[in-house]
Amino acid sequence: MGIPKVAAACLLLATFASGCASLRWSMQKATRREGSRLVEFPEAVAKQYGCAQRKLPFFAIEHGEIVPPRVRAGAEFNHRLVTVLCPAEPTGVEVGRLVEAIRFRGRILDLGTRDGFEIRPGRWVFDGFVELPPDAEPGVYAYELSFESPGVSFARSWTFAVEKP
């Protein structure tokens, strides 16, 4: 008799934990707004990264994530990117081409290009929202970003899963 109670308790706990995770992702996404914002001034970033001793411009992606990592077809996800830049000249920006793609089964399904995209000095948070089509197939997808400018370039990818509605 004790084993069924333990199994029921484990099932209840697992259900509650997965519900909490879903609620956490929903709340996290709900607090984010489309766009970019400065979170730390260039002087603080330069001190943290020792930019006075580096070849400039110095650029790094500190963090990137997809929220929520599991999405239903027809829903949207948030992509957050946190970058730092120590420019070659005070207040300098890196202006270039940003390419966004979604890849599934090796094929690019969605592609957007933004010319004149600016990577700015200091620490910036960029939040974007991507809506999936209602007929998106279940499976593992990749959200890809690449950027090219005269002084900075990068290519990164983050995976997420599309689940059945």
N, C-alpha and C positions, 0 to 999 in steps of 0.2 A: 504494500500500500504506500510505503514511503517513496518508492521510485517514481510512480506516476505523479506525485506531488512535486518532486524535484524536477521532473521533466516539464511539468506545467509551469513551474516557477522559472525555469530556464527559457522556455518559449516566451513567456510573458516579458521577461527581462530583455530578450533579444528583440522582440517587437517594440518595446519601449525605447530601447537604445537606437534602433533604426529610425523610429519616429523622431527622436530627439535630434539625431544627425540631420534629418530632413528639415526639421524646424530651424536648426542652427543655420543651415545653408540658406534657407528662405529669409531668415532675419538678416543675415549678413548681406545678402544681395539687395534686400529692401533698403538698406541704409546707404547704398552707393548711388551716385548720380553720374550721368554721362559727362565726360569732359576731363579736363586736367586741372591740377592744383599744385601749387608750390607748398611743400611741407618742410623744407629746410633751405636756408639761404646758402649761396655759393661759398661764403667764407667758412661756414661750418663743415661743408662737404670737403673743401680743399684741405682743411686741417685734419679731418678724419682720414682722408686718403693720401695725405702727404703729397698733394699735387705740386707743391713748389719744387719737389725733386723728381717729378715725372715728366715724360714727354707729353706735351699737350697738343690737341685736346685729349683729355682722359675721360672715358665713358665706361659705365658699367650698368648692367641690369641687376638690380639688387633682388628683385622678386617678381615673379609672374605667376598668375593662377587663374583657374577657371572656377567660377562659383555659380551654381552647384556643379560638381564634377559628373553627376548623372542627371540627364535632362530628358524630358519626354518630347516626342515629336510635336512640333507646333509651339513649344515653349521657348523661352530665351535663357541665355546664360550671360554672365558678366565675365569679362576678361579684364583683370587688373595687372598693370605693369608699373613697377617702381624703378625709376632710372636716376642715375647721378651723372652730372657732367661738370668737369672742370674745363672751361674753355681756354683757348689759346690767348684770347684777349678778354679783358673784363667785360661782362655782360654779353659776350659772344654767344651765338646760337649756331647749331648745326642744322642747316636746311637741306632736306633731301626728299627722296621718294620712299613712302611707306607702302608696303604691299601686304594685304591680309588675304589669307586663303583658308578654306576648310577642305580637308582631304578625307576621303573615305575609300577604302579598298584600293589605295594607291592613286586614285584620281582626284583632281581638284574639282570640287563641286561649286564653290562660290569664290569669287575673287574680286577684291576691291583695291584700287590704287589711289593714294592721296599724294599728289605732287605738292611740294612746298610745305611738307610736314616739318615742324620745328622740334628739335630736342634742345631744351633750354638749360641754362646753368643752375646748379643747385640740385636738390632732390625733388623730383616730381612724381606724382601719382596720376596715372592715366587710367580712366575707367571707360570701357566700351561695352555695349550690350549687343548681342547677336541673336536674332530670332531665327529659329529653325523652321523649315517648312513642315506643314502638318503631315506630309507623306514621307518624312525622313525615315529611312530604314533603321531598325535597331542595330547597334554595333558600336565599335570603337572608332572614333573620329579624331582628327588632329586639327587644332587651330594653329596656323602658322603666321608668323610675322617676320618680315625682312625689311631692312632699312639701309639705304645707301645715300651718303653725302660725301663731299670731298674729305672730311676728317674722321667720319664715324661710319661703321657699317656693322650690321649684325643680322643673324637669322636664328630664330628660335621656334620651338614647337611645343605645344601642350596638348595632352590627350584628354578626351572626355567621352562619356558613353551616352548614347541615345537609347532610351528604353521604350518598350511598347506603352502606348497610352492606357 
